[in-house]
Amino acid sequence: MARRTPNTRSLAGQAVLITGAARGIGAELARKAAARGARVALVGLEPELLAQVAAELGPEHLWVEADVTDADAMAAAVARAVDVFGGLDVVVANAGIAPMNTVATASARALARTVEVNLTGAMLTAHAALPAIAERRGHVLLISSAAAFSVLPGLSAYCAAKAGLERFGDVLRLEVAHRGVTVASAHPVWIDTDMVRDTKAALPTFKATLDRLPGPLGSYTSVSDCADALLGNLENRGRRVFVPRSVGVVAAWRQAIIGALGEKLVLVQARTAVPQLEEEIAALGGEEFGANSVERRRSAQ
């Protein structure tokens, strides 16, 4: 997936900061970047796991416990990386959560927290890192999702946040181009992470819905392959990265997917799937299931 281009640059000696780096995509990307010679700062909310990954990478790497929704904490994390590495070349805003719940059954806090982590957290990460990134004419990679241009009942706040994150990246790219900074958004579909596996195991209706999704929207990608695709973007600094690449077709047809025809097709399944999903969520604690899902997965993407 990490397709080489004439503009590909080596990560050797580059300083890379990754949020949500304790597990999943973030941790795997850190491993692959370190293997290419990058020095990596791991940021997240699970200190024991962060320490384990950092120890695996070696003494030239570091970890910092920080909540991406805390502006002061993110500023301190960036400052720590700059102090240790002497600067910063790349930042990957990867931290995200995806609690499965409908608007009717979710708690207000769970809905707000989903947007707070996935959108506000990425914005605060970019804001904190931008001065250091600009000094080295570096690169910002925002981990959005195929949810930015598709719809799935039960993921309203997640879809909204990821769509907002894509647009944030498009505007940020224009704002920093004159400073030599590049900005990209990544759009994975279903990655085989703890977050996805846990949700499928807890909610049979969610799993059945995924199994019925057509084409790229129903595909699964390993964490390793996803990290390879993201690594390719860190090296070639393109504007978009789709995981798998066929998701790019979905992006090109987004208006049809979210338009009247696409909505009618989704409604056929939603009429029965949504009540079933809400029943399963109620059996797992109702509103509290959504709230607890947020907190359990704060550091996972």
C-alpha positions as CSV (number, residue, x, y, z in Angstrom):
1,M,0.0,0.0,0.0
2,A,2.9,2.4,0.6
3,R,3.3,3.3,-3.1
4,R,6.6,5.0,-3.9
5,T,6.6,8.2,-6.0
6,P,9.4,10.4,-7.3
7,N,8.7,12.8,-4.4
8,T,9.2,10.1,-1.7
9,R,11.5,11.3,1.0
10,S,13.3,9.3,3.7
11,L,12.0,9.2,7.2
12,A,15.6,8.6,8.5
13,G,16.4,11.2,11.2
14,Q,12.9,12.7,11.0
15,A,11.1,13.5,14.3
16,V,7.5,12.1,14.3
17,L,4.8,12.7,16.9
18,I,1.8,10.3,16.9
19,T,-1.3,10.6,19.0
20,G,-3.3,7.5,20.0
21,A,0.0,5.6,19.9
22,A,-0.6,3.2,22.7
23,R,-2.2,0.5,20.5
24,G,-3.7,-0.3,17.2
25,I,-2.9,1.9,14.1
26,G,-0.9,4.4,16.1
27,A,1.4,1.9,17.7
28,E,2.0,0.0,14.5
29,L,2.7,3.2,12.6
30,A,5.2,4.1,15.3
31,R,7.0,0.8,14.8
32,K,7.2,1.1,11.1
33,A,8.3,4.7,11.2
34,A,11.0,3.8,13.7
35,A,12.1,0.9,11.5
36,R,12.7,3.5,8.7
37,G,14.9,5.5,11.0
38,A,12.5,8.1,12.4
39,R,12.6,9.2,16.0
40,V,9.1,8.8,17.4
41,A,7.2,10.5,20.2
42,L,4.2,8.4,21.4
43,V,1.3,10.3,22.8
44,G,-1.7,8.8,24.5
45,L,-3.7,8.0,27.7
46,E,-2.4,4.6,28.5
47,P,1.0,5.0,30.1
48,E,1.8,1.4,30.6
49,L,1.1,0.5,27.0
50,L,2.9,3.7,25.8
51,A,6.0,2.7,27.9
52,Q,5.9,-0.8,26.4
53,V,5.8,0.4,22.9
54,A,8.6,3.0,23.5
55,A,10.8,0.3,25.2
56,E,10.2,-1.9,22.1
57,L,11.3,0.9,19.8
58,G,14.4,1.8,21.7
59,P,16.0,4.5,23.9
60,E,16.0,7.2,21.1
61,H,12.2,7.3,21.2
62,L,9.9,8.7,23.9
63,W,6.4,8.6,25.2
64,V,4.2,11.3,26.8
65,E,0.8,10.8,28.6
66,A,-1.6,13.4,27.3
67,D,-5.3,13.9,26.5
68,V,-5.7,15.3,23.0
69,T,-8.7,17.3,24.1
70,D,-6.5,19.2,26.7
71,A,-4.8,22.1,24.9
72,D,-2.2,22.6,27.7
73,A,-1.4,18.9,27.8
74,M,-0.9,18.7,24.0
75,A,1.3,21.9,24.1
76,A,3.4,20.2,26.8
77,A,3.7,16.9,24.8
78,V,4.9,18.8,21.7
79,A,7.3,20.8,23.8
80,R,8.7,17.6,25.3
81,A,9.2,16.1,21.8
82,V,10.9,19.3,20.5
83,D,13.2,19.4,23.5
84,V,14.3,15.8,23.1
85,F,14.5,15.7,19.3
86,G,15.5,19.3,18.6
87,G,12.5,19.9,16.4
88,L,9.5,18.2,14.8
89,D,9.0,17.1,11.2
90,V,5.8,15.2,11.2
91,V,2.7,15.0,13.4
92,V,0.0,12.3,13.0
93,A,-3.3,13.2,14.7
94,N,-4.5,9.6,15.1
95,A,-6.3,9.5,18.5
96,G,-10.0,8.7,18.0
97,I,-13.0,6.8,19.5
98,A,-16.0,5.3,17.8
99,P,-18.7,4.3,20.3
100,M,-21.7,2.6,18.6
101,N,-24.9,4.2,19.7
102,T,-27.9,6.0,18.2
103,V,-28.7,9.6,19.1
104,A,-31.9,8.4,20.9
105,T,-30.0,6.0,23.1
106,A,-26.6,7.7,23.6
107,S,-25.9,10.0,26.5
108,A,-25.4,13.6,25.7
109,R,-21.9,13.3,27.1
110,A,-21.0,10.3,24.9
111,L,-22.1,12.2,21.8
112,A,-20.1,15.3,22.7
113,R,-17.1,13.3,23.7
114,T,-17.0,11.5,20.4
115,V,-16.8,14.9,18.6
116,E,-14.4,16.3,21.2
117,V,-11.8,13.5,20.7
118,N,-12.1,12.9,17.0
119,L,-12.4,16.5,15.8
120,T,-11.4,18.9,18.6
121,G,-8.5,16.6,19.7
122,A,-7.1,16.5,16.2
123,M,-7.4,20.3,15.8
124,L,-5.7,20.9,19.1
125,T,-2.9,18.5,18.1
126,A,-2.3,20.3,14.9
127,H,-2.5,23.7,16.6
128,A,0.1,22.7,19.2
129,A,2.5,21.1,16.7
130,L,2.2,23.7,14.0
131,P,5.0,26.2,15.1
132,A,7.5,23.4,15.3
133,I,6.3,21.7,12.1
134,A,6.5,25.1,10.2
135,E,10.2,25.5,11.3
136,R,11.1,22.4,9.4
137,R,8.5,22.7,6.6
138,G,7.0,19.5,7.8
139,H,3.9,17.4,7.4
140,V,0.6,17.0,9.2
141,L,-1.4,13.8,8.8
142,L,-5.0,13.8,10.1
143,I,-6.6,10.4,10.5
144,S,-10.2,10.9,9.2
145,S,-12.2,8.0,8.0
146,A,-14.3,6.6,5.1
147,A,-17.1,7.8,7.5
148,A,-16.3,11.3,6.3
149,F,-18.2,10.6,3.1
150,S,-20.6,7.7,4.0
151,V,-23.4,7.1,6.5
152,L,-24.0,4.4,9.0
153,P,-26.8,4.5,11.6
154,G,-25.3,4.3,15.1
155,L,-22.3,6.3,14.2
156,S,-23.8,9.8,13.8
157,A,-21.3,11.7,16.0
158,Y,-18.4,9.7,14.6
159,C,-19.4,10.4,11.0
160,A,-19.9,14.1,11.8
161,A,-16.5,14.4,13.5
162,K,-14.6,12.7,10.7
163,A,-16.4,14.7,8.0
164,G,-15.5,17.9,9.9
165,L,-11.9,16.7,10.3
166,E,-11.5,16.2,6.5
167,R,-12.8,19.8,5.9
168,F,-10.5,21.1,8.7
169,G,-7.5,19.5,6.9
170,D,-8.6,21.1,3.6
171,V,-8.6,24.5,5.1
172,L,-5.5,24.1,7.1
173,R,-3.6,23.0,3.9
174,L,-4.5,26.4,2.3
175,E,-3.4,28.3,5.4
176,V,0.0,26.8,5.8
177,A,1.1,26.1,2.2
178,H,3.0,29.4,2.0
179,R,5.1,28.2,5.1
180,G,6.1,25.0,3.3
181,V,3.9,22.8,5.4
182,T,1.9,19.9,3.8
183,V,-1.4,18.6,5.2
184,A,-3.1,15.2,4.4
185,S,-6.2,13.4,5.5
186,A,-6.3,9.6,5.8
187,H,-9.6,7.7,5.2
188,P,-9.5,4.1,6.4
189,V,-12.7,2.0,6.3
190,W,-12.8,-1.0,8.7
191,I,-9.4,-1.7,10.3
192,D,-9.0,-4.9,12.4
193,T,-8.3,-3.0,15.7
194,D,-9.4,-3.8,19.2
195,M,-12.1,-1.0,18.9
196,V,-13.7,-2.6,15.8
197,R,-13.5,-6.2,17.2
198,D,-14.9,-5.2,20.6
199,T,-17.9,-3.5,19.0
200,K,-18.7,-6.4,16.6
201,A,-18.5,-8.8,19.5
202,A,-20.8,-6.7,21.7
203,L,-23.4,-5.9,19.0
204,P,-24.5,-8.6,16.6
205,T,-26.6,-6.2,14.6
206,F,-23.5,-4.0,14.0
207,K,-21.6,-7.0,12.7
208,A,-24.5,-8.1,10.5
209,T,-24.7,-4.6,9.1
210,L,-21.0,-4.5,8.2
211,D,-21.3,-7.9,6.5
212,R,-23.9,-6.5,4.2
213,L,-22.0,-3.3,3.2
214,P,-21.1,-3.3,-0.5
215,G,-17.7,-3.0,-2.2
216,P,-15.0,-1.1,-0.3
217,L,-17.3,-0.1,2.5
218,G,-17.5,-3.7,3.6
219,S,-13.8,-4.5,3.3
220,Y,-11.4,-5.1,6.2
221,T,-7.8,-4.2,6.3
222,S,-5.1,-5.4,8.8
223,V,-3.5,-2.9,11.2
224,S,-0.2,-3.6,9.5
225,D,-1.4,-2.8,6.0
226,C,-3.1,0.3,7.2
227,A,0.1,1.5,8.9
228,D,2.0,0.8,5.6
229,A,-0.5,3.1,3.7
230,L,0.0,5.8,6.3
231,L,3.7,5.4,6.3
232,G,3.6,5.9,2.5
233,N,1.9,9.2,3.1
234,L,4.5,10.4,5.6
235,E,7.1,9.7,2.9
236,N,5.4,11.1,-0.2
237,R,3.3,13.8,1.6
238,G,0.3,13.5,-0.7
239,R,-3.1,15.1,0.1
240,R,-5.1,12.0,0.6
241,V,-4.6,8.4,1.6
242,F,-7.4,5.8,1.2
243,V,-7.3,2.5,3.1
244,P,-7.8,0.4,1.0
245,R,-7.2,2.4,-2.1
246,S,-10.6,1.4,-3.5
247,V,-12.1,3.7,-0.9
248,G,-11.1,6.5,-3.2
249,V,-13.9,5.4,-5.5
250,V,-16.4,5.8,-2.6
251,A,-15.0,9.3,-2.0
252,A,-15.5,10.2,-5.6
253,W,-19.1,9.1,-5.4
254,R,-19.9,10.6,-2.0
255,Q,-22.8,12.8,-3.2
256,A,-24.6,9.7,-4.5
257,I,-23.9,7.8,-1.3
258,I,-25.2,10.5,1.0
259,G,-27.9,11.7,-1.5
260,A,-31.5,10.7,-1.8
261,L,-30.9,7.4,-3.6
262,G,-28.2,6.3,-1.2
263,E,-30.4,7.3,1.7
264,K,-33.3,5.2,0.4
265,L,-31.0,2.1,0.1
266,V,-29.8,2.5,3.7
267,L,-33.3,3.1,5.0
268,V,-34.4,-0.4,3.8
269,Q,-32.0,-2.0,6.3
270,A,-32.2,0.8,8.9
271,R,-35.9,0.3,9.6
272,T,-35.2,-3.1,11.2
273,A,-31.5,-2.8,12.1
274,V,-31.8,0.4,14.2
275,P,-34.5,-1.0,16.6
276,Q,-32.4,-4.2,17.0
277,L,-29.3,-2.2,17.6
278,E,-31.0,-0.1,20.3
279,E,-32.3,-3.2,22.0
280,E,-28.8,-4.7,22.1
281,I,-27.4,-1.4,23.5
282,A,-30.1,-1.3,26.1
283,A,-29.1,-4.8,27.2
284,L,-25.6,-3.6,27.6
285,G,-26.5,-0.6,29.8
286,G,-28.2,1.8,27.5
287,E,-26.8,5.3,27.7
288,E,-24.0,4.1,29.9
289,F,-22.8,1.7,27.2
290,G,-22.1,4.6,24.9
291,A,-20.4,6.7,27.6
292,N,-18.3,3.8,28.8
293,S,-17.3,2.9,25.2
294,V,-16.0,6.4,24.8
295,E,-13.8,6.2,27.9
296,R,-12.6,2.7,27.1
297,R,-11.4,3.6,23.7
298,R,-10.1,7.1,24.2
299,S,-6.6,6.1,23.0
300,A,-7.6,3.7,20.3
301,Q,-8.1,4.4,16.6
